[in-house]
Amino acid sequence: MTPWPVEGFAGAAKELRGLLGRAFCDNPGMMAVLGDDRARRQARATRLMGGLTGAALAAGTVEVVRAAGRPAAVSLSYGPGQKPRGLALLPIYLAGLSVGPCLPRLLRLDEFLRTHHPHAPHFFLAVLGVEPDMQGRQLGSALLRALSARADAAGLPCYLETDREPAKRLYMRHGYEVVGEHELANLGGVRFWRMQRPATRP
């Protein structure tokens, strides 16, 4: 199979939020945070992903794989020293407020993620999402290879979190190792894995 080309994205967050909302709507973490009603959950996930995309456009790296000319997979990542600050945080704050009654649960998840985030220099894969009807066709792998290439060129590890077993297996195939497994009792026992890909010099 010919590898999917990966390209940088410099458009508007609204162009990607629907894709990511669909990709993440049924994830265990989203269900635990954003509620059981699927229509409401997808709307909230779409707004939340719009905020995360806006922050990455301002302070990180946004890459896409296109199919039939339209984005079909997206990654939001941050290199060492890249972190949303100041106005770059505004999309995240607005998205958080938009989830309404789910905000306390969202803050509990955010506290867990921030508490366990590594301090040493690394590349951070914040979000990797693929259109549901395009999953299993190597689009996510293409985005992972692009991130790994940047990390290898810098001789730094990559770090991520996931709440899905299939995603964990995908990341393991790309060299990631589980460095922590957690059941979040304050979010109904939803499970998260923290994963790291060791630094590899080219």
ABEGO torsion letter per residue (X at the ends): XBBBBBBBBABBAAAAAAAAAAAAAABAAAAAAAEABAAAAAAAAAAAAAAAAAAAAAABBBBBBBBGGBBABBBBBBBBGBBBBEAAAAAAAAAAAAAEAAAAAAAAAAAAAAAABBABBBBBBABBBBBAAABGAGAAAAAAAAAAAAAAAAGBBBBBBBABAAAAAAAAAAGBBBABBBBBAAAGGBBBBBBBBBBBBX
